[in-house]
Amino acid sequence: MDLCQIGDRCGAVAQLGERRVRNAKVGSSILLGSTNLIPATLQARITNTRESPAWELALPELRVDLINAQYELQSAGFPVLVLIGADDRLAADDLIDTLNEWMDARYIDTRWFGPRRPEERAYPPFWRYWRELPASGRIGLFASAWATHPVSERVFGQLSAADFQRRLEHIRQLEKALVEDGTLLLKFWLHLPADEQRRRARAAHKHKDKYWKFDEEDRRAYQVLDRALPLCRQLIEATDTEDCPWQLVTTSDRRQANFSIASALLASLRQRLGRTPEETIAPPAQPTIPSAGKSPLDSVNLTARLDYAAYKSKLLKQQRKIRRRSAKAARRGLSSVLVFEGWDAAGKGGAIRRLTRAMSARHYRVIPISAPSDEELAHHYLWRFWRRLPRAGGLVIFDRSWYGRVLVERVEGLASEAAWRRAYQEINDFEAQLVESGINLQKFWLHLDADEQLRRFQAREQTPYKKYKITTEDYRNRSKREQYVHAINDMIAQTSTPATPWHLIPANDKRWARVRIAREVSRGLKRQLS
């Protein structure tokens, strides 16, 4: 069932884009019952679409201005995302058709998100949203999406109360991450007053030929309205924020409603296009990173050793377990994500090969992460990782990962301080969603001292089949070791959570490191299967 036909039948809040009204609090004055969910504090902000009959005279100029703004946007370096929620599904359809007609549809990415398809249920709920985010220079139209899906899933028992609250927090974090990364996010709710909805339902029942677009799904929506109303109120309160406000337009007159929304879109585009790059995003308040006490890397015992005979025996034992458990997880549709980070020459590649040797190539993928492509740079940095998550039963190994934002991009100055500092919370939210969806997530940092790293660099230079592994870039990175130590310690302190802890692997001895990693992977699969 389309969520615009269920959860979207619940009314919403209004908050038009003027800065002067954004301080109005969405509080306890939500109206329940047979009317809607518009907070009394926001009643004055509703755009009444019956008050401006002269809109048709202004339409030609509006359309020209929209097209011009679209072309300016292409070189502006930021994307636009228009989120459309509605208790009037037919008006939402009409709005999307109209915006594609009034603007250049070649530069609009329209996505209508209905209930998750079976293949989408194999991934975390937000996976399909991240996959479809518009690139810089483009406009995305998202119908329903995270605006209403949690309500529908809660109404039909697919989400517990606790899961519903977690979903709302993920929505807040998603919108915050997009806005802080530069996305112009606009949220519109299309609202048809309750009395008009009831009249439409009665008329559709009597005149099915005339109201042929009003289908059985619309009728079913009214049957769950009373259960959905309080849930909508919670969603509204949680997601109507200063940086991501809802803008509500009544749809009693659809043509005027479409004009009002297009005008608001144009105004926001013009305002954003007129800013200088420095004014585009105000840096948020920065968190204080703890530095007192013993650092995480200082706690790693680099003296751990394993002789060859013990190594072969212990590794084989763990590989056999991994073989059985990974195959069982694949049959049960359980997914895993393994993240490998560490110093250059710490042995990530060798450890990964010992793992994959134990598994069937049908079940795993190894993804080496390097500098982002132009397409990836046009999106939020997490976009490329969301797109590479494993399907049900799959196992993905990331050789380097999203932690590049708080490591190499931080140290090399490729990300601003505001960007890498806020990345800690973005990463924690991303990983929390993976774990909540049932993915077995394990993170490994391979640590070795500076002397052992230099010895391995020199050995690579003398080994014909390893020469490709050593470059002048490795030595340049090594010269910044102290800066990387600070970044690594901060990363571990900020992103090692009870659900997603870091495994700090002593890697001065490769044999010891490989066995330890194999043991942790085996244990992670066992926990997932239990």
Long-range contacts (C-beta under 8 A, 24 or more apart in sequence): 1-114, 1-115, 1-152, 1-217, 1-220, 2-89, 2-114, 2-115, 2-144, 2-217, 3-113, 3-114, 3-115, 3-144, 3-148, 3-149, 3-151, 3-152, 4-85, 4-86, 4-89, 4-92, 4-143, 4-144, 4-148, 5-89, 5-217, 5-218, 5-220, 5-221, 6-148, 6-151, 6-152, 6-155, 6-156, 6-220, 6-221, 6-224, 6-228, 7-148, 7-149, 7-150, 7-151, 7-152, 7-155, 7-228, 7-231, 7-232, 8-85, 8-86, 8-87, 8-89, 8-92, 8-144, 8-147, 8-148, 8-151, 8-221, 9-87, 9-197, 9-221, 9-222, 9-224, 9-225, 9-228, 10-36, 10-37, 10-87, 10-148, 10-151, 10-225, 10-228, 10-229, 10-231, 10-232, 11-35, 11-36, 11-37, 11-38, 11-87, 11-191, 11-194, 11-229, 11-232, 12-36, 12-37, 12-38, 12-85, 12-87, 12-189, 12-191, 12-232, 12-236, 12-246, 12-248, 13-37, 13-38, 13-39, 13-42, 13-189, 13-236, 13-240, 13-246, 13-248, 14-38, 14-42, 14-43, 14-45, 14-46, 14-47, 14-189, 14-191, 14-246, 14-247, 14-248, 14-249, 15-42, 15-45, 15-240, 15-245, 15-246, 15-247, 15-248, 16-45, 16-47, 16-245, 16-247, 16-264, 17-186, 17-245, 17-247, 17-264, 17-267, 17-268, 21-45, 22-242, 22-245, 23-242, 26-236, 26-237, 26-240, 27-237, 30-233, 30-236, 30-237, 32-229, 32-230, 32-233, 34-194, 35-193, 35-194, 36-87, 36-191, 36-193, 36-194, 37-229, 37-232, 37-233, 37-236, 38-191, 38-248, 39-236, 42-248, 45-248, 46-191, 46-248, 46-249, 46-250, 47-247, 47-248, 47-249, 47-250, 47-257, 47-260, 48-250, 49-249, 49-250, 49-251, 49-252, 49-253, 49-254, 49-256, 49-257, 49-260, 50-250, 50-252, 50-253, 50-256, 52-256, 52-259, 52-260, 53-256, 55-255, 55-256, 55-259, 55-260, 56-255, 58-259, 59-259, 62-102, 62-259, 62-262, 62-263, 62-266, 63-102, 63-103, 65-266, 66-102, 66-103, 66-262, 66-265, 66-266, 67-103, 67-104, 69-266, 69-269, 69-270, 69-273, 70-103, 70-104, 70-107, 70-139, 71-104, 72-269, 72-273, 73-107, 73-137, 73-138, 73-139, 73-269, 73-273, 74-107, 74-137, 74-138, 75-137, 76-136, 76-137, 76-272, 76-273, 77-136, 77-137, 77-182, 77-277, 78-136, 78-137, 78-182, 78-183, 78-184, 78-272, 78-280, 79-133, 79-134, 79-135, 79-136, 79-137, 79-138, 79-139, 79-140, 79-182, 79-183, 79-184, 79-378, 79-379, 80-134, 80-138, 80-139, 80-140, 80-183, 80-184, 80-186, 80-265, 80-269, 81-133, 81-134, 81-139, 81-140, 81-142, 81-178, 81-183, 81-184, 81-185, 81-186, 82-139, 82-140, 82-141, 82-142, 82-186, 82-187, 82-188, 82-265, 83-142, 83-145, 83-146, 83-147, 83-185, 83-186, 83-187, 83-188, 84-141, 84-142, 84-143, 84-144, 84-147, 84-188, 84-189, 84-190, 85-144, 85-147, 85-148, 85-187, 85-188, 85-189, 85-190, 85-246, 86-143, 86-144, 86-189, 86-190, 86-191, 86-251, 87-189, 87-190, 87-191, 87-192, 87-197, 88-190, 88-191, 88-192, 88-197, 88-251, 89-218, 90-213, 90-214, 91-190, 91-192, 91-251, 91-254, 91-257, 92-143, 92-144, 92-190, 93-213, 94-254, 94-258, 95-188, 95-190, 95-254, 95-257, 95-258, 95-261, 96-141, 96-143, 98-258, 98-262, 99-141, 99-258, 99-261, 99-262, 99-265, 100-141, 102-262, 103-139, 107-137, 107-138, 107-139, 108-138, 108-139, 108-140, 108-141, 109-134, 109-138, 109-139, 109-140, 109-141, 110-140, 110-141, 110-143, 111-140, 111-141, 111-142, 111-143, 111-145, 112-143, 112-144, 113-142, 113-143, 113-144, 113-145, 113-149, 114-144, 115-152, 119-391, 122-333, 122-335, 122-391, 122-392, 123-389, 123-391, 123-437, 124-389, 124-433, 124-434, 124-436, 124-437, 124-439, 125-149, 125-167, 125-433, 125-437, 126-170, 126-174, 126-386, 126-433, 127-386, 127-389, 129-174, 130-380, 130-382, 130-383, 130-386, 130-387, 131-386, 131-387, 133-178, 133-183, 133-379, 133-380, 133-383, 135-375, 135-378, 135-379, 136-182, 136-378, 136-379, 137-378, 146-171, 146-174, 147-187, 147-189, 147-235, 147-239, 148-235, 150-231, 150-235, 151-228, 151-231, 151-232, 151-235, 152-228, 154-231, 155-224, 155-227, 155-228, 155-231, 156-224, 163-436, 164-231, 164-234, 165-234, 166-432, 166-436, 168-234, 168-235, 168-238, 168-239, 169-238, 169-429, 170-429, 170-432, 170-433, 171-235, 171-238, 171-239, 172-238, 172-239, 172-241, 173-425, 173-426, 173-429, 174-429, 175-239, 175-241, 175-243, 175-244, 176-241, 176-243, 176-244, 177-380, 177-382, 177-422, 177-426, 177-429, 178-380, 179-243, 179-244, 179-281, 180-281, 180-284, 180-418, 180-422, 181-281, 181-380, 181-381, 181-419, 182-280, 182-281, 183-380, 184-268, 184-269, 184-272, 185-244, 186-247, 186-264, 186-265, 186-268, 187-239, 187-244, 187-245, 187-246, 187-247, 188-246, 188-247, 188-248, 188-249, 188-261, 188-264, 189-246, 189-247, 189-248, 189-249, 190-249, 190-251, 190-257, 191-248, 191-249, 191-250, 191-251, 192-250, 192-251, 192-252, 193-250, 193-252, 196-252, 197-222, 281-418, 283-416, 283-417, 283-418, 284-418, 284-422, 286-417, 286-418, 286-421, 287-421, 287-424, 287-425, 287-494, 289-421, 289-490, 289-493, 289-494, 290-493, 291-489, 291-490, 295-485, 295-489, 296-488, 296-489, 296-492, 296-493, 296-496, 296-502, 296-504, 297-447, 297-485, 297-488, 297-489, 297-492, 297-504, 299-504, 300-447, 300-504, 300-505, 300-506, 301-506, 302-447, 302-448, 302-449, 302-452, 302-506, 302-508, 303-506, 303-508, 304-506, 304-508, 304-509, 304-512, 305-509, 305-511, 305-512, 306-509, 306-511, 306-512, 306-515, 307-511, 308-511, 311-511, 311-512, 311-514, 311-515, 314-515, 314-519, 315-354, 315-511, 315-514, 315-515, 315-518, 318-358, 318-515, 318-518, 318-519, 318-521, 318-522, 319-354, 319-357, 319-358, 319-518, 320-358, 321-522, 321-525, 321-526, 322-355, 322-358, 322-359, 322-518, 322-521, 322-522, 322-525, 323-358, 323-359, 325-522, 325-525, 325-526, 325-529, 326-358, 326-359, 326-360, 326-363, 326-364, 326-395, 326-525, 327-359, 327-360, 327-363, 328-529, 329-393, 329-395, 329-440, 329-525, 329-528, 329-529, 330-360, 330-362, 330-363, 330-393, 330-394, 330-395, 331-393, 332-393, 332-529, 333-392, 333-393, 334-392, 334-393, 334-438, 334-440, 334-528, 334-529, 335-389, 335-390, 335-391, 335-392, 335-393, 335-394, 335-395, 335-396, 335-438, 335-439, 335-440, 336-390, 336-394, 336-395, 336-396, 336-439, 336-440, 336-441, 336-442, 336-524, 336-525, 336-528, 337-389, 337-390, 337-395, 337-396, 337-398, 337-434, 337-439, 337-440, 337-441, 337-442, 338-395, 338-396, 338-397, 338-398, 338-442, 338-444, 338-521, 339-398, 339-401, 339-403, 339-441, 339-442, 339-443, 339-444, 340-397, 340-398, 340-399, 340-400, 340-401, 340-444, 340-446, 341-400, 341-401, 341-403, 341-407, 341-443, 341-444, 341-445, 341-446, 342-444, 342-445, 342-446, 342-447, 342-448, 342-505, 342-507, 343-446, 343-447, 343-448, 343-453, 343-484, 343-507, 344-453, 344-457, 344-474, 344-477, 344-478, 345-448, 345-453, 345-456, 345-457, 345-460, 345-469, 345-470, 345-474, 346-446, 346-447, 346-448, 346-453, 346-507, 346-513, 347-446, 347-448, 347-507, 347-510, 347-513, 347-514, 348-399, 348-400, 348-446, 349-399, 350-510, 350-514, 351-444, 351-446, 351-510, 351-513, 351-514, 351-517, 352-397, 352-399, 354-514, 354-517, 354-518, 355-397, 355-517, 355-518, 355-521, 356-397, 358-518, 359-395, 363-393, 363-394, 363-395, 364-394, 364-395, 364-396, 364-397, 365-390, 365-394, 365-395, 365-396, 365-397, 366-396, 366-397, 366-399, 367-396, 367-397, 367-398, 367-399, 368-399, 368-400, 369-398, 369-399, 369-400, 369-401, 369-404, 370-400, 381-405, 381-423, 382-426, 382-427, 382-430, 385-430, 386-430, 389-434, 389-439, 390-439, 402-427, 402-430, 403-427, 403-491, 403-495, 406-487, 406-490, 406-491, 406-494, 406-495, 407-484, 407-487, 407-488, 407-491, 408-477, 410-487, 411-480, 411-483, 411-484, 411-487, 424-491, 424-494, 424-495, 427-495, 428-494, 428-495, 428-497, 428-500, 431-495, 431-497, 431-499, 431-500, 432-497, 432-499, 432-500, 435-499, 435-500, 438-528, 440-524, 440-525, 440-527, 440-528, 441-500, 442-503, 442-520, 442-521, 442-524, 443-500, 443-501, 443-502, 443-503, 444-502, 444-503, 444-505, 444-517, 444-520, 445-488, 445-492, 445-502, 445-503, 445-504, 445-505, 446-505, 446-507, 446-513, 447-504, 447-505, 447-506, 447-507, 448-506, 448-507, 448-508, 449-508, 450-478, 450-481, 452-508, 453-478, 454-478
